[in-house]
C-alpha cells in the first residue's frame, strides 16, 4: 500500500468520526484530527495502554518505515 492510499484510508476514518460526533468533515482537519486523537487516548486508557509508549512510539516507527520504504522505491531504477 502506498502512503497516499494510507492517507486516504485515514481520511475515511476521520470523516466517519467527524460525522459520528457532529463535527463537519469538511472543517479544519487539524481540529478533527486532534478531537479524534483525544478520543483515541481515552480508548487507550480503557484498555490499560500507555499512550506514548504503546501507541505513539509504535506509530512513529511504522510511519518512518513506510516513508523510508516509499522513498527507496522511488529512488530505485525500474528494470522494466
C-alpha positions as a Python dict, from the first residue, in 0.01 Angstrom:
ca = {
    (1, 'X'): (0, 0, 0),
    (2, 'X'): (131, 344, -93),
    (3, 'X'): (135, 631, 153),
    (4, 'X'): (-131, 819, -45),
    (5, 'X'): (-358, 516, -1),
    (6, 'X'): (-279, 510, 371),
    (7, 'X'): (-370, 878, 395),
    (8, 'X'): (-694, 815, 204),
    (9, 'X'): (-787, 534, 446),
    (10, 'X'): (-715, 763, 740),
    (11, 'X'): (-931, 1036, 583),
    (12, 'X'): (-1223, 792, 567),
    (13, 'X'): (-1178, 721, 938),
    (14, 'X'): (-1153, 1091, 1028),
    (15, 'X'): (-1462, 1173, 822),
    (16, 'X'): (-1660, 891, 983),
    (17, 'X'): (-1552, 1009, 1328),
    (18, 'X'): (-1645, 1368, 1245),
    (19, 'X'): (-1991, 1268, 1125),
    (20, 'X'): (-2048, 1040, 1427),
    (21, 'X'): (-1954, 1316, 1673),
    (22, 'X'): (-2136, 1600, 1499),
    (23, 'X'): (-1827, 1768, 1355),
    (24, 'X'): (-1806, 1886, 996),
    (25, 'X'): (-1583, 1652, 791),
    (26, 'X'): (-1500, 1949, 568),
    (27, 'X'): (-1395, 2164, 864),
    (28, 'X'): (-1042, 2223, 986),
    (29, 'X'): (-853, 1893, 950),
    (30, 'X'): (-630, 1973, 1249),
    (31, 'X'): (-935, 2017, 1471),
    (32, 'X'): (-1096, 1693, 1355),
    (33, 'X'): (-770, 1501, 1393),
    (34, 'X'): (-698, 1639, 1740),
    (35, 'X'): (-1052, 1554, 1857),
    (36, 'X'): (-1016, 1201, 1720),
    (37, 'X'): (-674, 1159, 1880),
    (38, 'X'): (-803, 1274, 2219),
    (39, 'X'): (-1082, 1016, 2195),
    (40, 'X'): (-827, 751, 2095),
    (41, 'X'): (-632, 844, 2408),
    (42, 'X'): (-947, 776, 2613),
    (43, 'X'): (-984, 441, 2435),
    (44, 'X'): (-622, 352, 2513),
    (45, 'X'): (-685, 436, 2878),
    (46, 'X'): (-980, 197, 2891),
    (47, 'X'): (-751, -80, 2765),
    (48, 'X'): (-469, -1, 3008),
    (49, 'X'): (-235, 118, 2734),
    (50, 'X'): (29, 386, 2777),
    (51, 'X'): (-46, 636, 2501),
    (52, 'X'): (313, 746, 2443),
    (53, 'X'): (486, 411, 2482),
    (54, 'X'): (229, 172, 2338),
    (55, 'X'): (76, 385, 2067),
    (56, 'X'): (268, 697, 1962),
    (57, 'X'): (617, 548, 1954),
    (58, 'X'): (497, 240, 1770),
    (59, 'X'): (301, 451, 1522),
    (60, 'X'): (606, 670, 1465),
    (61, 'X'): (817, 362, 1386),
    (62, 'X'): (556, 244, 1134),
    (63, 'X'): (531, 590, 978),
    (64, 'X'): (909, 628, 943),
    (65, 'X'): (942, 280, 791),
    (66, 'X'): (661, 345, 541),
    (67, 'X'): (802, 682, 436),
    (68, 'X'): (1151, 536, 403),
    (69, 'X'): (1024, 237, 205),
    (70, 'X'): (836, 456, -41),
    (71, 'X'): (1134, 689, -80),
    (72, 'X'): (1362, 393, -156),
    (73, 'X'): (1114, 261, -413),
    (74, 'X'): (1112, 599, -588),
    (75, 'X'): (1493, 613, -593),
    (76, 'X'): (1539, 257, -722),
    (77, 'X'): (1572, 239, -1101),
    (78, 'X'): (1294, 46, -1268),
    (79, 'X'): (1429, -251, -1467),
    (80, 'X'): (1111, -286, -1671),
}
